[in-house]
Amino acid sequence: MSNKIPIPPVFTHFSCSDSLDFTDEVTAAILSRQIVQHQHGGQLLAASQKYRIPEEDWIDLSTGISPRCYPLPQMPTRCWQRLPEINDGLETAASAYYGSASLLAVSGSQEAIQRLPLVLNRDTKKLRAGIVSAAYHSHQQAWEKAGHEVVVLDSSDVNDTIAALDVLIVVNPSNPGAEQFATQTLLDWHQQLSAKNGTLIVDEAFIDSTPEQSLITQKPKTGLIVLRSIGKFFGLAGVRLGFVWATPDLLKKIADKQDDWSVSHPARWAGKQALKDRHWQQQQREFLKHQSQRLKSILEKNIVHKWQKNKHEVTLKSTNLFVYMQTSSAEKLHTLLARRGILTRYFDNPHALRFGLPANEAQWQRLEQELLKIDSRF
Ligand SMILES: Cc1ncc(COP(=O)(O)O)c(C=O)c1O
């Protein structure tokens, strides 16, 4: 049997024949691209190949991850050598930071997103899960993959629909939509669901800038699950660490489905340092607040005000980590910026772009210059 595979179009600029040997490095790249297909932001290598711009020349605004990450000290060699153990101080640091001990460490909140539809399965009964849009697409994927029925809702439709739902998933503040939900609204929804044995899942991956808005309280509540991430506010997405806050029986069900070493020793060590450093966290809150205001104001000045004058519909919403721009020209603007080496995240339903924060002053200047060049009759 031949061990040759065809080359997908994205790789055709490589100087080689129309099929490859399984042993070479290019084949490894092609195979891994075919096997692992993520739809997340931050796919800089793919953008670099598509637009033929070297990786180092891009301004990557395609994620909501803080460009300023927690400055981790040198990691002790034992973290690489020894298997992870619980109660190494991570759980204590997490319970002090989140304000409750009823937590389970997971390998990014993504792990919990994928496990929850399996864990909440009631006697193999198919559940009806409502997801408030625009929400991080992995929620919908995970619930559909587990065979449940998914209803995608506008926040304004929740009150009319909640009686027919078993589970409601809300991302607060929402990503990408940047919508913020009042604590009382969420608690009312939780009450309505838990009264009929239902569950409210609140994904708080982007809430660390405004921790007072979190639903986490010291004592967990039946029918309420909160997800937290170390990736966004701390800028440590590569560490793969997050937490689930829920009642202990539910945490046990998730833990039973976890790999024994789902959170690596380096991740546990890094997370512990970041969660303990209150001084840095306070500085980071101030920093992100200032940076997101700057981003919002340059987008308002260079796009929104100009476009609105020309009756071109465009709206902005923001969190402290990204700005969400809704406009029918989103795809066109995404492509135009990408051709100039600025990567944003494009969403097609509704048509919108997400702009993350530039990483340094040079990037801020370049972004503003490029935005300035965009024609007001775009
Ligand atoms: C809203 C939301 N929740 C959860 C995640 C998963 O994050 P992580 O697994 O890094 O904690 C993401 C990632 O982009 C996200 O946007």
The ligand as an ORCA input file, in Angstrom:
! r2SCAN-3c Opt
* xyz 0 1
  C     -15.601     31.680     27.284
  C     -14.507     30.662     27.329
  N     -14.570     29.679     28.222
  C     -13.612     28.760     28.322
  C     -12.539     28.758     27.468
  C     -11.479     27.704     27.619
  O     -10.356     28.274     28.227
  P      -9.266     27.445     29.019
  O      -9.479     26.007     28.685
  O      -7.961     27.956     28.556
  O      -9.508     27.708     30.482
  C     -12.419     29.750     26.505
  C     -11.269     29.774     25.588
  O     -11.135     30.609     24.726
  C     -13.427     30.734     26.433
  O     -13.379     31.714     25.539
*
